Amino acid sequence: MPNIKSVVKDVKKSRANRLRNVAAKSAIKTFVKKARTAIDSGDAGVTGPAVLQAISVIDKAVERGIIHKNAGARRKSRLMRRAHRSQSQQ
C-alpha cells in the first residue's frame, strides 16, 4: 500500500471503478449473448426486444466511458448485421 494519503484514496477509487467496469462489461457480454441466441432461434417476437436491450446496455456503457464509442458502434453494428441476415434468410 502507498504511504501518501491521496494515493491511498486513488487506489481505493480505482478498485471500485474496476469492479463497476468489470460488471458492466460482463452485462454487455450477457445481453449480446442473449440477443445472438434469440437471433439464431429465428423467432422474430423474441429477437427484436433482445437486440434492443443489448443495444441499450452497450449505449449505456459507452455513455459512462466503460468502452470506447467506436467499440460500442462496432458491437452494435455486428449485432444488427447478424439480425438482418437472419431475417433475410427466412
N, C-alpha and C positions, 0 to 999 in steps of 0.2 A: 504494500500500500504506500502511496505517496505521503510525504510529510506536510506538504503545503495544503492548507485548508481548502482553497478554491479548486485545487486539482482533485482532492478527495470528493468534492461535490460533483466535479465534472465526471469522474469515474462512475459515481452512483447514477448520474443522469444518463450517461451513455449506456450503462447496463439496462436501465429501464427502457430507454429508446430501442435498444436492440431487441428486447423481449417483445415490445409492441410491433416492431418491424417484422420480426420472425412470424408473429401471429398473423399479421396482415398478409404476408407472402403465402403463408400456409392456406389462408382463406381463399386467396386468389386461385391457388392450385386446386383446392377442393371444388370451387364453383366452376372452374373451367373443365375439370374432370366430369362433373355432373352434366354440364352442357354438352360435352362431347358424347357422353353416354346417351343422352337424350337424342342427339343428332343421329347417332348410329342406330338407335332403336327405330327411327323413322316415323315416330308419332308426332305429328305437327302440333297437337294440343299441348304436348309436354316440351317440345323443343323451343318454341317461342319464349315462354317465361324463363326457362333455364338459361337461355342465351342472354336475355335481357338482364337477368340477375348477375350473371358473370361479368357482363359489360359494366354494370353498376359498381360492382366490387373493384374492378380494375380502375375505373374512373376515380373512385374514392382514394385508392392507393396513390394514384398519380397526383391528385389534389393535395394529399398530405405529404408528398415528396418521398414516398417509400420506394416507388420505382420511377424511372425517368419517363417523361411524357412520350418519347419515341418508342420505348419498350412497351408502354401501355397501348399505344396505337398499333404496334406490331401484333401484340397478343389479340387485340380485338379484331384486327384485320384477318388474322389466321382463323379465328373462330367463325367470323361471318362468312368467310370464303368456304369453309367446310360446311356450314349450314346451307348456303346457297347451292353448293354442289350436290348435297344430299337431296334437296328439294327438286332440282332439275333432273335427277336420275329417276325420281318416282313418277 
